[in-house]
Amino acid sequence: MKEKVQTIPGIEMRKNLITGAITGGMLGVAFGYSFGYPLLGIIVGLLFGLAIGYRISRVPIKMRYPMYMTRRMLLAAALVILTGVGYAILFDRGWIGIGTNLVILVPIAAWTLLVITLGMAIASLDEMQRRIQTEAIAIGFAGTAIVCGGYGLLSLAGLLPELNWGLVIFVMVFMWFIGKLWTMWRYR
């Protein structure tokens, strides 16, 4: 089935392209620095971000978030990645002590901003889409509890190594994604 191409005003297209470029640039800095090629990361990130900005301008996404909310979510998610990588770089360079304790507040504030942005975006959806998101979150929570609880018990038994608690978020996001696919399929 061919997706419907939407036409939007030029100002909205520019806002989406700028948001995409900023988001892609932040991701490019983070990944480029991680792989040792910051300039290449920025260039690839900007191009990728422009492609995302163009895509969300032309073909609507499945969840009908207001466009300004989509832009906020992209920027907040990129900020989380950028601040997390920034903190990891400082930590790897041996920055320890009270400065580290204060700097960790920046990624925590970015996470808080992302969670609030996601909550506001979900609240802006219509009733059916909100229901799909709520069920997806419930499935994601249950899946995260099963995976993390199971892994914790297996690591206590000595069968698996202990992991960083920061990795739980990746399990949670993946389980939320699985829950969203399931509920969207169920309500199609």
N, C-alpha and C positions, 0 to 999 in steps of 0.2 A: 504494500500500500504506500503510495507516494505521500510524503508529508506536505502539509499545507504551508506555503511560503507566505509570510506576513509582510505587509508593508508598514513601515513605521516612519515617523517624521525624521528629517535629517538630524535634528538636534539630539534625538534619542539614539540614533546610530552613532553619532560622535561620542556621546556619553558612554555607550557600550564599548566602543573601540578604545577610548581612553582608559576605562576601567579594566578592560582586558589587557591593554598594554602595561598598565601599572601592576596588575596581578601577575601577569607573565614575567615582568621584569623582576618582581620580588622573588618569585619562584626561581627564576634564572640565576639570580644572585646566590640564593641558598644552594641550589644544586650545582651551579658552576663552581662555587667555592669548595663544596664538598668533594667534587671530582678534580679539583685543581685547575680548572679553566674558567675563571670568573667572567672574562670578557665574552667568551663563546656562550657561556650560560646566559648572560644578559641578552645577547643577540637572539639566541634560540628562544629564550623565555618571552621576549617582546613579540617575536613572530607568532609563537604559540598563543600568546594572550590576544593578539590582534585577530587570530583565527577564531578563538573562542568568542570574542566580542562580536565578530561578524556573524557567527553561527547563531548566537542567542538573539541577534537582531532579525535574522531572516526566517528561522524555523523555530517555532515556539517549543519550549521544553514541556515535558509531560505535566508537571505540577505547575499550575498557573499562578506563580508568584507575581506580584507586581514587579515591573522591571527594576525599579529602584531597590527593591528588596534583593533581587538577584545580584545586582551590583554590590550591595552591601555584603552579602554572603561571600562573594568572590574575594572582595578586599579583606574581609575579616579572616577568611581561611588562609589567604596568602600571608597575612600578618602573623598568624599563628606559626606558620612554617618558618618565616623569616626570623622571628624572635627566638624560636626554638633552636634553629641552627646557629644563630648568633650566640645564644647562651652556651651551646655545645662547643663552639669555637673558643670562647673565653675559658671554658672549663678545661679544654684540651691544652690550651696554652699555659696552664698552671695557675690561673687566677683563682685563688682560694681565700678564705677568710670572710670577714664581715661584708666585703664588697660583693662577693658571690651571693650571700644571703639577700642582699638588697636587689641585685640584678635579677634574681629569679622572679621577683615580683612583676617584671615586665612581661615575660611569657605567660605568667598566670593571669595578668590583666588581659592579655590578648585572647587567651582561652575563654575568659569570662565574657569578653566582648563577642566572641564567636557564638557562645551558647545563648547569650541574650539575643543576638541577631537571628539565630535559627529559631528561637522561640517566637520572636516577633513575626518572622516569615511564616511560620506554621499558623500563627493566629490570624494572619491575613488571608488564608485560604478559605474556600467555600467549605460547607459542612462535609461533603463527601471526601474531598481531598484531605481535610483535617483528620477525618476518621482513618483514612489510609495511612497517614503519617503517624497517628497515635498507635495504631496496630503495629506498624513497622517498628516503632520505638519499643513497644512491649515485647515483640519477638526478638529484637536486638538485645534488650535487657536479659531476657531468658537465655538466649544463646551465649551471651557474654558470661553469665553466671555459670552455665554448664561448662564452657571451655576453660574459664579461669579457675573455677572450683576443681574441675577434673585435673587440670595441669598442676594446681597447688597440691592436691593429694598425691599425685604421682611424683612430684618433686620431694614431698615429705618422705615418701617411701624410698627415695634415692634412685628412682628409675629415670628421672629427667633432671636436668640442671635447673637451678633457680634463675628466674628472669627478672629483668628490670620492670618495675610496676608501670613505668611510662609506656610500655608496649601494650598495655590493656586497652588504650584508646583505639589502637588499630583493630583489635578484635571487636570492639564495640561498634566502630564505624562499619566494618565488614558485615557484622551481624545485622546492623540497621539496614544496610544495603540489601542483604538477603531478605529481610523482613519486608522491605519496600517492594522488591520484585514479587514476592509472594502475594502481598495484599493487592498490588496493582493487577496481577494476573487474576486474582480472585474476584475483583470488582470490575473487570473489563467489560 
